[in-house]
Amino acid sequence: MSADKTIPHKTLLFPPLLLQGPRVNIRPPCSDDKHHWLSVRAENRAYLEPFEPRWETDCLTEQYFSRRIGFQSADWWADRHYALYIEEAKTAALIGGINLNYIARGSAQFCSLGYWIAESRQGQGLMQESLSLVLDWANRGLKLRRINAATLLDNGRSQRLLERLGFQHEGMAPKYLEINGEWQDHLLFGKVF
């Protein structure tokens, strides 16, 4: 299903990487994504805000995007965090994102997973395809042995997705993350390779 390919990239902020599936491509951000990213985030703000940390007041500005990919690039090269974009394979339309956060090396070799997709692309299996590609790359390419994920208690769709991808429910963490300005309980999941 997945094929890792290295391709020339539009900028040098990130190394060239392309993970290809039948319907999606996964790749690092680039500066040319600015207007596409701002547009898809703005269109999906009301849908995404209940699931994400509070959006900063300037989060839909070009300056914010530039700062964001600058930090993401530094984190990528330092092996701390990997930001990836999801594109539709046929149209190259930006439809979502996946983050591998808090990379732990040494005897740990794990990270935390975050992801989002445009509301109009929900329920089509695109996130499952995207996460399958990224999980394979995280294990084979980054040599991670474990991926942690957390969902809000009432996010059944995300919980079922994680279970389909081989994650195990491992417990509940009270007030685990600040989501949309409020500390919220989360269900914890883990996948071991």
Buried (B, 14 or more C-beta within 10 A) or exposed (E): EBEBEEEEBEEEBBEEBBBBBEBBBBBBBBEEBBEBBBEBBEEBEEBBBEBBEEBEEEBBEEEBBEEBBEEBBEBBEEEBBBBBBBBBBEEEBBBBBBBBBEBBEEEEBBBBBBBBBBEEBEEEBBBBBBBBBBBBBBBEEBEBBBBBBBBBEEBEEBBEBBEEBBBEEEEEEEEBBEBBEEEBBBBBBBBEB
